[in-house]
Amino acid sequence: MQFSYKNPTLIEFGQGKIEKISSLISTDKKVLVLYGGGSIKKNGVYEQVKQSLKNHIWFEFGGVEPNPTKETLNKAIEFGKQNDVDYILAVGGGSVIDGAKYVANAFYYDGDGWDILEGKYTPSKALEIGVILTLAATGSESNTGSVITKNETKEKRFFHSPFSYPKFAILDPDVLKSLDERQLVNGVVDAFVHTCEQYITSKHGLLAQDGYSEGILRGLVHLAHTFEQRDDLWYANLMWLANQALNGLIGLGVPQDWATHYIGHELSGLYGIDHARTLAIVQPNLLTLLVDEKKDKLLQMGKNVFDMDTIEPLEVVEKIRNLYKSLNIDLKISSYTNDDKVIEKVTTLLEKHGFTNFGDKGSIDKTVVVKILEKSI
């Protein structure tokens, strides 16, 4: 057990917490409010933000995409520079928050911000970030990760930066009530796969991390099973479980996989498929092909998460697949695109991005990716 852990993000969780931003951001800061397609102007969040910032100088930039593009975010950077902002308030889900991290880290860089994603530039300073979470899924509100798309080349890449930790994140579960069912399903699945990427690896003996992971997975399974009976507590649990799945805690000192994500990112970047749905498509097929090396943890998951009495790990994989089906997720790539070059394009991009031998044991190469995608088409 060797790790360092620090999470500096202040979490304000609960109903009516949005008004707290008036005291969480100093009035001497010029604030750039970053948001997505404008739903915050329909569900009352924008008015709450506006009221809370009445004593601040602030500007707004909307239109951040569900898969945020560097092209749009570069415009936000220019807008922010024109108005001499020094604080970003991200009002949205993981995409808006990821976009805010890109803007913050690239703000003081004279070159192309995409250099951060390519590993050609490491920020030495950045704008401060605050968050009002409106969609529970990615945990981006209290971690260092950010996933950005380059529209020009259909590439989707990620970066981490210590400057990407938001100073605070407001999690008001009432905000989730305005989301459609597709977005809520995506949240459940995204958090579930995030947890699996840090759990379905190999035996390691770290009891707390396994216990935390299994608790999160059981909670998400319960939310999936009670999806049609959503109440206040359902929304609150989703918001907190999604946060806990990827705030760094359950991955401390344990093997991590992320192969499902790497493949899913390419599918999402190429075809605009919802991130969570690419994960649901890929993961069961990946687990099927790697069942021998993941057998121990799959059986542990079967027992401790699904309450199964089985010695067959593929039955656990089928349980996962059926969980996604119960949420009405289409698990075939061909349902989202008719491109007959999917396998060629995905494997080419993975190779370009350096993913030639990946997964927690480095056993996933191009041959395995092709087999996973063949099962997923």
C-alpha positions in Angstrom: 0.0 0.0 0.0 1.9 3.0 -1.3 0.1 6.2 -2.2 -0.3 9.9 -1.6 -3.8 11.4 -1.3 -5.1 14.9 -1.2 -8.4 16.2 -2.4 -8.7 20.0 -1.9 -12.1 20.5 -3.4 -14.7 21.8 -0.9 -18.0 20.0 -1.5 -21.3 21.8 -0.6 -23.9 19.1 -0.9 -27.7 19.5 -0.5 -30.7 21.4 -1.6 -30.5 25.2 -1.9 -26.7 25.3 -1.8 -26.3 27.3 -5.0 -26.7 30.6 -3.2 -23.4 29.8 -1.4 -21.3 30.9 -4.4 -21.8 34.5 -3.3 -19.4 33.8 -0.4 -17.2 31.1 -2.0 -15.9 33.5 -4.8 -14.3 36.7 -3.7 -16.0 39.8 -5.1 -12.7 41.1 -6.4 -12.6 38.2 -8.9 -13.9 38.7 -12.4 -15.9 35.5 -13.1 -16.5 33.7 -16.4 -19.6 31.6 -16.1 -19.2 28.6 -18.5 -22.2 26.4 -19.4 -23.6 24.2 -22.1 -26.6 24.2 -24.3 -28.7 26.5 -22.2 -30.8 24.1 -20.1 -29.7 26.1 -17.0 -31.9 28.9 -18.2 -34.9 26.6 -18.3 -34.5 24.8 -14.9 -33.9 27.8 -12.7 -30.2 27.3 -12.1 -29.2 30.3 -14.2 -31.4 32.7 -12.2 -30.0 31.3 -8.9 -26.4 31.9 -10.3 -27.3 35.4 -11.5 -28.8 36.3 -8.0 -25.8 34.9 -6.2 -23.3 36.8 -8.4 -25.2 40.1 -8.1 -22.2 41.7 -6.3 -19.6 40.3 -8.7 -18.4 41.3 -12.1 -19.2 38.4 -14.3 -19.5 37.3 -17.9 -21.1 34.3 -19.5 -20.0 31.9 -22.3 -22.5 29.2 -23.3 -22.5 26.5 -26.0 -19.9 24.0 -24.5 -20.8 20.7 -26.3 -21.6 17.3 -24.6 -18.2 16.2 -25.9 -16.4 19.5 -25.4 -14.3 20.6 -28.3 -11.1 22.5 -28.1 -12.4 24.7 -31.0 -15.3 26.0 -28.8 -13.1 26.2 -25.7 -10.4 28.2 -27.5 -13.2 30.8 -28.2 -14.0 30.8 -24.5 -10.4 31.5 -23.7 -10.3 34.4 -26.1 -13.5 35.8 -24.6 -12.1 35.4 -21.1 -8.9 37.2 -22.1 -10.9 40.1 -23.7 -12.7 40.5 -20.4 -9.7 40.0 -18.1 -11.4 37.2 -16.1 -9.5 35.5 -13.3 -12.1 32.9 -12.1 -14.2 30.3 -14.0 -17.5 29.1 -12.7 -18.5 25.9 -14.5 -22.3 25.4 -14.4 -23.0 22.0 -15.9 -22.1 18.3 -16.0 -18.8 16.6 -16.7 -18.4 18.1 -20.2 -18.7 21.7 -19.0 -16.4 21.0 -16.0 -13.8 19.3 -18.3 -14.1 22.3 -20.6 -13.5 24.7 -17.7 -10.3 22.8 -16.8 -9.0 23.1 -20.4 -9.8 26.9 -20.4 -8.2 27.3 -16.9 -5.0 25.4 -17.8 -4.6 26.9 -21.3 -5.5 30.4 -20.3 -1.9 31.7 -19.7 -0.4 29.7 -22.6 0.4 31.5 -25.9 0.4 28.4 -28.0 -2.4 26.0 -28.9 -4.1 24.6 -25.8 -4.3 21.2 -27.4 -0.5 20.9 -26.7 -1.6 20.1 -23.1 -3.5 17.0 -24.4 -0.5 16.0 -26.5 1.9 16.3 -23.5 3.8 19.1 -25.2 3.0 21.8 -22.6 2.7 21.5 -18.8 0.9 24.4 -17.2 2.7 26.2 -14.4 -0.4 28.3 -13.4 -4.1 28.4 -14.2 -7.3 30.2 -13.5 -9.2 29.1 -10.4 -12.3 27.0 -11.0 -15.6 26.7 -9.1 -18.4 24.2 -10.0 -22.2 24.0 -9.9 -22.9 20.4 -10.8 -26.1 19.9 -12.9 -25.5 16.3 -14.1 -24.1 13.5 -12.0 -21.9 11.1 -13.9 -18.2 11.8 -14.2 -16.9 13.0 -10.8 -15.1 15.7 -12.6 -16.3 18.2 -10.0 -13.6 17.0 -7.6 -10.8 15.4 -9.6 -8.0 16.5 -11.8 -9.1 14.8 -15.0 -10.5 16.3 -18.2 -11.5 14.8 -21.6 -11.5 17.1 -24.6 -12.3 16.5 -28.3 -10.5 18.0 -31.3 -13.3 18.3 -33.8 -10.9 18.9 -36.7 -9.5 15.3 -36.4 -12.2 13.6 -34.4 -9.7 12.9 -31.6 -10.8 12.6 -28.0 -8.0 12.8 -25.4 -7.6 13.4 -21.7 -5.2 15.2 -19.4 -4.6 15.7 -15.7 -3.4 18.8 -13.9 -3.1 19.7 -10.2 -4.6 23.0 -11.2 -7.8 21.2 -12.3 -9.1 20.6 -8.8 -12.1 22.9 -8.4 -11.9 25.2 -5.4 -15.4 24.2 -4.6 -18.3 22.1 -6.0 -21.9 22.7 -5.2 -24.0 19.5 -5.5 -27.7 20.2 -5.3 -29.6 17.0 -6.2 -32.8 18.9 -7.0 -31.1 20.1 -10.2 -31.1 16.5 -11.5 -34.9 16.4 -11.6 -35.0 18.4 -14.8 -32.8 15.9 -16.7 -34.3 13.5 -19.2 -34.1 9.8 -18.6 -31.3 9.3 -21.1 -29.0 11.6 -19.1 -29.9 10.0 -15.9 -29.2 6.5 -17.3 -25.9 7.8 -18.6 -25.0 9.0 -15.1 -25.7 5.6 -13.5 -23.7 3.7 -16.2 -20.8 6.2 -16.2 -20.3 5.9 -12.5 -20.7 2.2 -12.6 -18.0 1.7 -15.2 -15.7 4.3 -13.5 -15.9 2.1 -10.4 -15.3 -1.1 -12.4 -12.2 0.3 -14.0 -10.6 0.5 -10.6 -12.1 -2.7 -9.2 -12.3 -5.5 -11.9 -8.5 -6.0 -12.1 -6.8 -8.5 -9.8 -6.7 -9.5 -6.2 -4.6 -7.0 -4.1 -5.8 -7.2 -0.5 -6.6 -3.6 0.0 -9.8 -4.0 2.0 -11.0 -0.5 2.2 -10.6 0.2 -1.5 -12.5 -3.0 -2.4 -15.1 -2.3 0.2 -15.7 1.2 -1.0 -15.9 0.0 -4.6 -18.4 -2.7 -3.8 -20.5 -0.3 -1.8 -20.7 2.1 -4.7 -21.5 -0.6 -7.2 -24.2 -2.0 -5.0 -25.7 1.5 -4.6 -25.7 2.0 -8.4 -27.3 -1.4 -9.0 -30.0 -0.4 -6.6 -30.5 2.9 -8.5 -30.8 1.0 -11.7 -33.4 -1.4 -10.3 -35.4 1.5 -8.8 -35.0 3.8 -11.8 -38.8 4.1 -12.3 -39.4 5.0 -8.6 -37.1 8.1 -8.5 -37.6 10.2 -5.4 -35.5 12.9 -3.7 -33.2 10.3 -2.1 -32.7 8.6 -5.4 -31.3 11.8 -7.0 -29.2 12.6 -4.0 -27.7 9.1 -4.0 -26.9 9.2 -7.7 -25.1 12.6 -7.3 -23.0 11.4 -4.4 -22.2 7.9 -5.7 -21.1 9.4 -9.1 -18.8 11.7 -7.1 -17.3 9.0 -5.0 -16.7 6.7 -8.0 -14.0 9.1 -9.4 -12.7 11.4 -6.7 -9.5 9.4 -6.4 -10.3 7.5 -3.2 -11.2 4.0 -4.4 -8.2 3.9 -6.8 -5.5 4.5 -4.2 -2.7 2.0 -4.4 -4.7 -0.5 -6.5 -4.3 -1.7 -10.1 -6.5 0.3 -12.5 -7.6 -0.7 -16.0 -9.3 2.1 -18.1 -9.1 0.0 -21.3 -12.9 0.3 -21.7 -12.5 4.1 -21.5 -9.7 4.3 -24.0 -11.7 2.4 -26.6 -14.9 4.2 -25.7 -13.2 7.6 -26.1 -12.3 6.9 -29.7 -15.9 5.8 -30.5 -17.3 8.9 -28.8 -14.8 11.2 -30.6 -15.5 9.6 -34.0 -19.2 9.3 -33.9 -20.5 11.5 -31.1 -22.0 8.6 -29.2 -22.8 9.4 -25.5 -19.7 8.6 -23.5 -21.6 6.3 -21.1 -23.1 4.3 -23.9 -19.7 3.6 -25.5 -18.6 2.2 -22.1 -21.7 0.0 -21.9 -21.1 -1.3 -25.4 -17.4 -2.1 -24.9 -17.1 -3.3 -21.3 -19.0 -6.6 -21.4 -17.3 -7.7 -24.6 -13.9 -6.7 -23.2 -14.6 -8.6 -20.0 -15.7 -11.7 -22.0 -12.4 -11.8 -23.9 -10.3 -11.1 -20.7 -12.3 -13.4 -18.5 -9.4 -15.6 -17.5 -7.2 -12.7 -16.1 -10.2 -11.0 -14.4 -11.8 -14.2 -13.1 -11.0 -13.6 -9.4 -12.4 -10.1 -9.2 -15.4 -10.9 -11.4 -16.4 -13.8 -9.0 -15.8 -11.4 -6.0 -18.1 -8.9 -7.7 -20.7 -11.6 -8.3 -20.7 -12.5 -4.6 -20.4 -9.1 -3.0 -22.3 -6.8 -5.5 -24.9 -9.0 -7.2 -25.3 -11.6 -4.4 -24.6 -14.4 -6.8 -23.6 -17.9 -5.9 -21.5 -18.9 -9.0 -18.1 -20.2 -9.9 -18.6 -19.1 -13.5 -17.2 -15.5 -14.1 -19.0 -15.2 -17.5 -22.3 -15.3 -15.6 -21.2 -12.2 -13.8 -20.3 -10.5 -17.1 -23.8 -11.4 -18.3 -25.3 -9.9 -15.2 -23.5 -6.6 -16.0 -24.7 -6.8 -19.6 -28.3 -7.4 -18.5 -28.0 -4.4 -16.1 -27.3 -2.1 -19.0 -30.1 -3.7 -21.1 -32.5 -3.1 -18.2 -31.8 0.6 -18.6 -32.7 0.3 -22.3 -29.2 0.9 -23.6 -28.6 -0.4 -27.1 -25.3 -2.3 -26.9 -24.3 -2.4 -30.6 -22.2 0.2 -32.3 -24.2 -0.4 -35.5 -27.2 1.2 -33.8 -25.3 4.5 -33.6 -23.4 4.6 -37.0 -23.4 2.7 -40.3 -19.7 3.3 -40.9 -18.1 0.1 -42.1 -14.6 1.4 -41.1 -15.2 1.5 -37.4 -12.6 -1.1 -36.4 -9.9 0.4 -38.7 -10.5 3.9 -37.5 -10.6 3.1 -33.8 -7.4 0.9 -33.9 -5.6 3.6 -35.9 -6.4 6.3 -33.4 -5.5 4.1 -30.4 -2.1 3.4 -32.0 -1.7 7.1 -32.7 -2.4 7.9 -29.1 0.1 5.4 -27.8 -2.4 2.7 -26.7 -0.6 -0.4 -28.1 -0.5 -2.5 -25.0 -2.9 -1.3 -22.3 -5.3 -2.5 -19.6 -4.2 -3.2 -16.0 -1.9 -6.1 -17.2 -0.9 -4.5 -20.6 -2.5 -7.5 -22.3 -4.8 -5.5 -24.7 -3.1 -5.0 -28.1 -4.5 -4.3 -31.5 -5.6 -8.0 -32.0 -7.6 -7.9 -28.8 -9.2 -4.5 -29.6 -10.3 -5.9 -33.0 -12.0 -8.9 -31.3 -13.7 -6.6 -28.8 -15.0 -4.3 -31.6 -16.1 -7.3 -33.7 -18.2 -8.4 -30.8 -19.5 -4.8 -30.3 -20.5 -4.0 -33.9 
